[in-house]
Amino acid sequence: MSPLLLSVLLSLVSAVAYAAAAIVQERVAASAGPRYAPLRRPAWWGAVMLNGVGAALHVAALAYGPLSLVQPLGALTIVFALPMAAVFVGRRAGRAAWWGAVTATAGLAGLLSLTGGTGAQSLAADERRLLAIGAFGLVALLFAAAHVVGRSVLRAVILAAAAGVAFGIASVFTKTVAVDFTPSAPLAQWPSLLVLSALAITGLLLSQASYRGAGLAAPLATVTVVNPVVAAAVGLTLFGESFRYGTAGTVAALICGAVAAGGLVRLTLDRMATPEDSLSVSDRNASGPEVRQRVDVGPVPGTRAHLEVEMRSRTVAGRP
């Protein structure tokens, strides 16, 4: 098998592993339990392992093939996730969801294929410090914004965007550690490793929370797009990377970015337009009560041989 073909195969299997991990995370999020870290759920740890396998295969693919080929193939995660969810968990996506997923994937693949590299480069200590502060600041801002938004789908998309930022900057720190690592001083990169670990864990927890009450497609597509876009933006600004084909490549990259963003918007709007009564029981449990909505529980009038209760929702003005 040629190295190029092996790289393609590893990239595709990596995308499948990421897709399987996302499906498991969405199923865990749809059930009752902690929103961010369901540590007592074995299925969640299985999703963590699948994410690790996907990352390892992605790195292996980069060892055998060019970045311009491996990165766009990684964008197929969302395309693989939809049919896999239909087959294994019975979650079928509609035409609008498929259209949004394919559009977002095509835009992202085009954008990544136009991004060039300048070889092995690293960041100075001050640049790493500023990048880490900026990354955690942006993630915190998105986290706060997610808790201000009332709609569960928008909240999930914002959390997924925060996870994508964390993963993208973690990729940048991974590159700098790989470039600067020397066997003679294996612990010299411990500050960057610490930041890398914190960003990876933060991204994992935020991505888990993003699936709660929002389904699979919109959060997964958001993480899949934001992650490499953020990493590419850092590469363009700090590593001196550029788009291929000069001005024409830059214009094409902007168009691809707009196409990917349009796909994300389509997925979000499709999920927001889903009627409440069409959601599964687990979805309704996962989304929880909306803001300003309470539940009244009272006895049913009349004499019964067995106990019955009546539940009805009501809105309490001025109270969350």
PyMOL commands that set and color helices and strands:
alter all, ss='L'
color gray80, all
select helices_A, chain A and resi 3-30+42-64+67-74+77-88+95-113+125-146+152-180+190-210+217-238+246-272+276-278+281-287
alter helices_A, ss='H'
color red, helices_A
select strands_A, chain A and resi 293-299+309-315
alter strands_A, ss='S'
color yellow, strands_A
deselect
rebuild
show_as cartoon
